[in-house]
Amino acid sequence: MKKVMINYIISSDLYRFSQKKSILSIISTCKYPGFRYMLIIRLLAQMSRYNPIKLVLRFLKRRYMFKYGFQISEKTKIGPGFYIGHFGTIVINQNSEIGKNCNITHNVTIGRTNRGKLKGSPVIGDEVWIGTGSVIVGKIIIGNNVLIAPNSFVNFDVPNNSIVIGNPGKIIRKNNPTKNYINNKL
């Protein structure tokens, strides 16, 4: 069961990057830094603690972390079809949760708040597009089919089918706001 699930997750990520479903096309798709990094994260999350290959994968993860600026833990719950559009600083707290078919761009922070009524990490729904320079912090819930515009600051709950714009963020309700932003969905 575990092997089938990891194959589905990796093939979903693969399809988002290359529009190919075959596991055999992984080699040609590894030219994309976001896919390469997420492949390592996905494999690390599934391996047992004492697997010798895990040491090699940890080395590669650390190398790519410095090379591309991604800081995503294998403990982070990320759904299938995760897409990193560009390399550049991306920091995601390990206690955050991200749904399926989500896009994230460079200079994004998804972080934890350590005090106050928002103490905790965000839960992000399915089909969410997060723009360049956005910051999402605190124990908040981002609904499904949400577009977070570039340079937005989000520390409040966002309902389904919405756009968040600005700093401080403003919610605009819209039907299908991620149309043509999230492609190649499985």
N, C-alpha and C positions, 0 to 999 in steps of 0.2 A: 504493500500500500504506500509506504513512504517513498519508494523509488518511482512509482507511477506519479505521485504528486510532484516530486521535484522535476521529473521530465516534463510535466504539464506547465509548471511555472517557468522553467527555462525556455521551453518552446514558445510560451506566450511572450516572454521578453524578446526572444529571437524574432518573432513575427512583428513586433512593434518596431524593431530596428530595420529589418531587411525584407519584410513581407514574405518570408519563407518559413515554412512550418517544420522542415526537416532538421533533426538534431545534427545531421551531417553538415549542414551549412554553418555551423558554429565557427569553423575556422575562418571562413571569409567574412563573417560578421564581427570577428574580434578586432577588426580595424577601428571600430567605434569604441572610444574610451569608456563611455557609459555602460555599454554592454559588457565589455571586458571586466570592468570593476564589479558589476552586478553578478556576473557569472561566478566570480570568486566568492562574493558574499553568499550567494545561494548555495554553493558547494560547501563552504565553511559551516553554514547553519545546519546542514544535514549530516555532517561527519561526526563520528564519535570522538570523544576527548583524546583517545589514545591512538588514533589513526596517524601513521607516519607522514602521509600525504598532507595532513593538516598543517604541518610545520612549513612545508613548501608554499602552501596557499597563504599562510599568514605572512610569509616573507613577501610574496607577490602583492598581497593587499597593502602592506606597509609601503612598498615601493610605489604602487599606483596612487596611494593616498598623498604622498609628497609630489608625485609627478603631475597629477591631475587636480589635486585640491579637494578630493572627496573625503568626507569623514562620516561614513555610514557603518554602523556596527552590524555584524551578522545576527545580533540579538533583536534588531529592529524588525517588527512585523510589517512586511511589505507584500502586498498582494501581487498576483501575476500581471504581466504586461506593464511593468514599471519602465519608464523611459526617461533617460537623462539626455537632454538635448545638446548640451555643450559642456566641455570641461571647464572648470573654474570652481572656486570655493563653493562647496555645498556641505552644510553641516546639518545632520539629522540626529536628534537625541535618540538613544537606544530604547527609550520607553515609549516613543511615538508609535503610532499605528497608521499605515497608509493602505488604502484600498486598492482595487484592481484598476488597470488602465489609467494610471496617473502619469502626468508629465511634469518634469521639474527642470528648470533652467539654471543657469549659473548664478552665483552670489546669493543663494537662498539659505536661510537659516530656519530650521524647524526645531524649536528648543523648549526646554523645561523652565518653568518658573518655580523658584524655591520658597516662596512665601506668599502670604495673602490668600484671598479667596480663589485665585486661579492656580494655586500650587499644583503642579503636575505637568503632563505632556499632552500635546494635541492628538486627536483622533481625526484622521482625514478620510473622507468617504471615497466612493468609486468615481472614476472619470473626472478627476480634478486636475486643472492646469494651473501651475504655479509659476508666475512670471519672474523675470530677472530682478534680483535685489529685494525680493519679498522676505518679510520676517513674520513667522507664525509662532506664537509662544503661549504657554499656559495650558491648563486643563480645559480645552475647548473642543468643540465638535464642528468640523467642517462637513457640510452635507455632501450629497452626491451631485454630480454635474455642476460643479462650481468653477468659475474662472477667477483667479486671483491676479489682478493686474500687476504689472511691474512696479516695484518700489512701494508696495502696500505693506502696512503694518496691521497685523490681525491678532487681536487678543480678546476676541469675543466669538460667540457661536455664530455660524453662518448657515442659513437654511438651504435646502436643496434648490437647484435651478436659480442660482444667483451669481452676480458679479460683485467682487469687492475691489474698490478703487480708492487709492490715496492713503495718506498718513495724516491724521487718523483715518482708518478705513471707513468707507461708506458702502452700504449694501444696496445693490440695485437688483430687483427681481426681473428675471428674463427667462423665457422659454428657450431651452437648448443653448445656453451661453457658450458651451465648449465645441459647438459645431465648427468643423474645419480646423480646430486646434488640436483635437485628439483624434488621430488617424490610426489605421491598421489595428482596429480592435478585434479581438477574438470573440 
